[in-house]
Amino acid sequence: MKKIKLYTDGSCLKNPGGRGGYAAILLYKGSKRVIKGGMQSTTNNQMEMMAVLRGLEAIKEACHIDLYSDSQYVLKGLKSWIHGWKKNNWKTKSKQEVKNVELWQQLDQAASLHSIEYIWVKGHSGDPYNEEADQIAYSEAHKFKKKAR
């Protein structure tokens, strides 16, 4: 089974409802691939999720993935919370609908194809790939023009 490192980050210039960007950096045997994009109106959590989703979708065969993210929301969601949400028909313990449910469902499907190790990286702590993903996501968020008032 191939072993891939996936570094992800998301950015939102005004949270919630601002311009956002995401980046995923895939590393395999000395090769690097960058996936990036953004949205006009979003949240930071949605961009963090999109980074992971687009990164996972780019991997076309089952692999072992070391997923590096500075988002506890995404890592805890994928590693533990999602199991309870699925059992509760995508409801929280307090019977509320899970926020970003469509993205969580897509992430669940994309992640199910792989063996994933979830690794938290402290943001802005000097990890070169986390810093690169952060810069790319921030740059992507700036590509969208401000909404007219």
C-alpha positions in Angstrom: 0.0 0.0 0.0 1.4 3.4 -1.0 2.1 5.8 1.9 1.3 9.5 1.2 1.7 12.5 3.4 -1.2 15.0 3.1 -0.9 18.5 4.5 -4.0 20.7 4.5 -5.1 24.1 5.6 -8.0 26.5 5.1 -8.4 30.2 5.4 -11.3 32.6 5.7 -10.7 36.3 5.6 -13.9 37.2 7.6 -15.3 34.3 9.6 -18.2 33.6 9.0 -19.3 34.7 5.5 -16.0 35.9 4.1 -13.9 34.9 1.2 -12.1 31.7 1.8 -9.4 29.5 0.4 -8.0 26.0 0.9 -4.8 24.0 0.1 -3.8 20.4 0.1 -0.2 19.3 -0.4 0.3 15.7 -1.3 3.8 14.2 -0.9 4.8 10.8 -2.3 8.3 9.5 -2.9 9.9 12.9 -3.5 7.0 14.2 -5.6 4.7 17.1 -4.5 1.3 18.0 -5.8 -0.7 21.0 -4.7 -4.5 21.2 -4.9 -6.1 24.6 -4.1 -9.3 26.6 -4.5 -11.7 28.8 -2.7 -15.1 30.3 -2.3 -16.7 33.7 -2.2 -18.7 33.3 1.0 -17.7 30.5 3.5 -16.3 29.7 7.0 -12.9 28.8 8.2 -14.1 25.3 9.2 -15.6 24.7 5.7 -12.3 25.7 4.1 -10.4 23.3 6.5 -12.8 20.5 5.5 -12.5 21.3 1.8 -8.7 21.1 1.9 -8.9 17.6 3.3 -11.7 16.5 1.0 -10.0 17.7 -2.2 -6.7 16.2 -1.0 -8.4 12.8 -0.4 -10.3 12.9 -3.6 -7.1 13.4 -5.6 -5.8 10.0 -4.3 -7.3 7.5 -6.7 -6.3 4.2 -5.0 -6.4 3.0 -1.4 -3.4 4.3 0.4 -2.0 4.8 3.9 -2.2 8.5 4.5 -0.6 10.6 7.1 -3.0 13.5 7.3 -1.5 16.6 8.8 -3.8 19.5 9.8 -3.8 22.3 12.3 -7.6 22.0 12.6 -8.7 20.1 15.7 -12.3 20.4 14.3 -11.5 18.4 11.2 -9.2 15.9 12.9 -11.5 15.2 15.9 -14.5 15.1 13.6 -12.9 12.5 11.3 -11.2 10.5 14.0 -14.0 10.2 16.6 -17.1 12.5 16.4 -18.2 11.2 12.9 -18.9 7.7 14.3 -21.5 9.0 16.7 -23.0 11.4 14.2 -23.6 8.5 11.8 -25.2 6.3 14.5 -27.5 9.2 15.4 -28.5 9.9 11.8 -26.2 12.9 11.5 -27.4 14.5 14.7 -25.3 15.6 17.7 -25.7 14.2 21.2 -28.1 17.1 21.8 -30.2 16.0 18.8 -29.1 19.1 16.7 -28.2 18.6 13.1 -24.5 18.4 12.6 -23.1 21.6 11.1 -21.6 21.2 7.6 -23.3 17.8 7.3 -22.9 17.6 3.5 -19.1 18.1 3.8 -18.8 15.6 6.6 -20.7 13.0 4.6 -18.4 13.6 1.6 -15.3 13.5 3.9 -16.6 10.2 5.4 -16.9 8.6 2.0 -13.5 9.9 0.8 -11.8 8.8 4.0 -13.3 5.3 4.0 -11.2 4.3 1.0 -7.9 4.8 2.9 -6.0 3.9 6.1 -5.5 7.3 7.7 -3.3 8.5 10.6 -4.6 11.9 11.9 -1.7 14.2 13.0 -2.3 17.6 14.5 0.2 20.3 13.7 0.2 23.5 15.6 -0.5 26.3 13.2 2.2 28.9 12.5 4.8 26.8 14.4 7.4 26.5 11.6 6.3 23.2 10.0 7.3 23.9 6.4 4.4 22.1 4.7 1.9 23.5 7.1 3.2 27.0 6.5 3.1 26.5 2.8 -0.5 25.2 2.9 -1.4 28.2 5.0 0.1 30.6 2.6 -1.5 29.0 -0.4 -5.0 28.9 1.3 -4.6 32.6 2.3 -3.6 33.5 -1.3 -6.6 31.6 -2.7 -9.0 33.5 -0.4 -7.6 36.8 -1.8 -8.4 35.8 -5.4 -12.1 36.6 -4.9 -13.2 40.2 -5.3 -15.0 41.8 -2.4 -18.8 41.8 -2.6 -20.3 45.0 -3.7 -22.2 46.8 -1.0 
